[in-house]
């Protein structure tokens, strides 16, 4: 585990209070998720081609969408979070 000193923790807390979060942005977006959901529901879809088109790995795709096109828990969570932010 990474040890952080008091000043670093204070800086991170101040950034969070201003609405900033660390880390890289997600590769999967709600728009990509909807496209993947529709494409995975079609039997002629090649998963490798879809991954290249979306710019995500196979693992990321299957984390959000099942093989039959159904949303998985992470996919539902992402869509809820985005709609909650829009309605707030």
Backbone torsions as a table, in degrees:
resi	resn	phi	psi	omega
1	UNK	NA	139.8	-179.5
2	UNK	-76.5	130.0	177.7
3	UNK	-94.2	129.0	178.9
4	UNK	-115.0	139.7	178.5
5	UNK	-81.6	174.9	-174.1
6	UNK	-62.2	-39.8	-178.1
7	UNK	-67.4	-37.9	178.5
8	UNK	-66.2	-45.1	178.9
9	UNK	-61.3	-40.2	179.4
10	UNK	-65.0	-40.3	178.8
11	UNK	-65.1	-42.9	178.0
12	UNK	-64.6	-40.8	179.1
13	UNK	-64.8	-40.0	179.0
14	UNK	-65.5	-39.8	178.6
15	UNK	-65.0	-42.3	177.9
16	UNK	-62.6	-38.2	179.1
17	UNK	-64.4	-29.3	177.0
18	UNK	-85.1	2.2	177.6
19	UNK	91.9	11.3	-179.9
20	UNK	-97.4	136.5	175.0
21	UNK	-123.8	145.5	-179.4
22	UNK	-81.4	171.5	176.0
23	UNK	99.9	167.4	178.9
24	UNK	-79.4	150.0	177.4
25	UNK	-68.1	154.4	179.5
26	UNK	-65.9	142.5	174.7
27	UNK	-74.5	-35.7	-179.7
28	UNK	-87.4	125.7	178.1
29	UNK	-111.5	165.3	177.7
30	UNK	-58.5	-36.1	178.8
31	UNK	-66.6	-44.6	177.2
32	UNK	-63.5	-37.1	-179.3
33	UNK	-63.7	-43.3	178.2
34	UNK	-64.4	-41.0	177.9
35	UNK	-63.7	-44.6	179.6
36	UNK	-64.0	-40.0	179.9
37	UNK	-60.7	-43.9	179.9
38	UNK	-69.6	-42.8	-176.9
39	UNK	-69.6	-38.1	-178.0
40	UNK	-69.5	-20.5	178.4
41	UNK	-75.5	-12.2	-179.2
42	UNK	-97.1	131.8	-176.1
43	UNK	-67.8	-23.3	-177.9
44	UNK	-82.6	-2.7	-178.6
45	UNK	-70.6	129.7	173.6
46	UNK	-94.3	119.9	-174.0
47	UNK	-61.2	-41.2	-179.0
48	UNK	-61.6	-42.3	179.2
49	UNK	-66.7	-39.4	178.2
50	UNK	-63.4	-41.5	178.9
51	UNK	-61.7	-42.4	178.4
52	UNK	-64.1	-43.7	-179.6
53	UNK	-62.0	-40.7	-178.3
54	UNK	-82.4	-19.8	-178.0
55	UNK	76.8	32.2	178.6
56	UNK	-128.1	164.2	176.4
57	UNK	-84.0	165.2	178.0
58	UNK	-60.3	-40.2	179.9
59	UNK	-61.7	-42.9	179.0
60	UNK	-64.4	-43.2	179.4
61	UNK	-58.6	-49.7	-177.9
62	UNK	-72.2	-17.4	175.5
63	UNK	-68.0	-33.0	-175.6
64	UNK	-99.8	-32.5	-174.4
65	UNK	-131.4	136.0	177.6
66	UNK	-78.9	170.6	-176.7
67	UNK	-64.8	-21.2	179.3
68	UNK	-96.7	2.9	179.1
69	UNK	96.0	3.6	-179.8
70	UNK	-81.0	146.3	177.8
71	UNK	-72.3	139.2	173.5
72	UNK	-96.4	179.8	-174.7
73	UNK	-57.8	-43.7	-179.3
74	UNK	-66.7	-34.5	177.8
75	UNK	-66.4	-45.1	177.7
76	UNK	-62.5	-40.5	-179.9
77	UNK	-62.3	-42.7	-179.9
78	UNK	-64.6	-42.9	-179.4
79	UNK	-68.2	-37.2	177.2
80	UNK	-64.3	-43.3	-177.6
81	UNK	-63.3	-42.7	-178.6
82	UNK	-69.4	-39.8	179.9
83	UNK	-71.2	-33.0	177.5
84	UNK	-65.5	-40.5	179.5
85	UNK	-67.6	-35.9	-179.6
86	UNK	-70.9	-36.1	-178.2
87	UNK	-80.8	-16.9	-177.5
88	UNK	-78.2	NA	NA
